[in-house]
Amino acid sequence: MHQFDEDVLECFLNSQLQLFPQKVAETLEEAEDFLEECMAVVVDSVEEVAAFFEEEGIDMEGAVGEEILEADEVFDIGDGRYLIVEA
């Protein structure tokens, strides 16, 4: 089971509407439950975001470097880490 720290959960709560048409979580606990259910991952760099999409076979339409971070599934935690949520 993944453990998401408070920074990750706050980031998701504050930015969830970039991926979903309505809020899927209102509290830190709901956010953690949701992220665990959808197998969200936290990675430590842009390169790891790219590697994740490649491993999953997700076509990023030639996006490179920072462009990958524009994907709706990618949330910038603000400390150099990124949360990836597959909807």
N, C-alpha and C positions, 0 to 999 in steps of 0.2 A: 504494500500500500504506500502511496506517495504521501509525503508530509509537505504541505505547502505552508511557508512561513507567512507572517502577518503582512509583510510587504507585498507578497504575491497576491494574497487574498484581497488586500485593499486595492491593488492595481486592477484586478479583475472586476471587483464591485464598481469601481469608478469608471471603467471603460467598457463594460460588457455590451453596451448598446452599439459598439462599432461592429459587433458580430451578430447580435440577435435583435430582432425587431422590438422585443420588450424584455424587461429585466427577468433574468432566470434565478437571481438570488438577491436577497435583501440584507442578509447578515453574513458575518465572516463564516459562521458554521454552515450556512446554506451554500456559500461560495465553495467552501472546501468539499462538501458533499458532491456538488455539481462537478467540480474539476476532477475529483476522483472517479466519478461515474463515467465521464467522457474521456478518461485516460489522458488528461492534459499533462504536458511535460514542461519542465523548466530547463533552459539551456543557458550556457554562460557566454555565448558570443554570436555574432552575426553568422560566422562560419558554421556554428553548430545548428543554427536555424536552417541554413541552406542544406546542410547534411541531412537533417531530419526530413525536409521535404523530398530530397532525393531518395532517401531510404523508403519513404512512404509511397514513392512513385507519383508524387503530386507535381504536375507540370506548372512551373512558375513562369511559363511563357517567356523564357529568356531573361528573366529578372536576375540581376547580379548585385552583389554587395548590399548597400542600403535599400535598394528597391524591394528586396525581399521583405523588409520590415514593414512595407506598406500593405502587406496581405492582411485582410481582416482578422485572420486567425492568430496573428502575432501581436502580443501585448508587451510593450516596453516597460519593464518593472522600474527602470530608472537608476539601477545600480550596476548596469552592465549585463544584467540577466534579462532573458525574454521568456515569457509564458506563451506556449503554443496550445491552442484549444481547437480541436477538430470538431466542428459542429455536425 
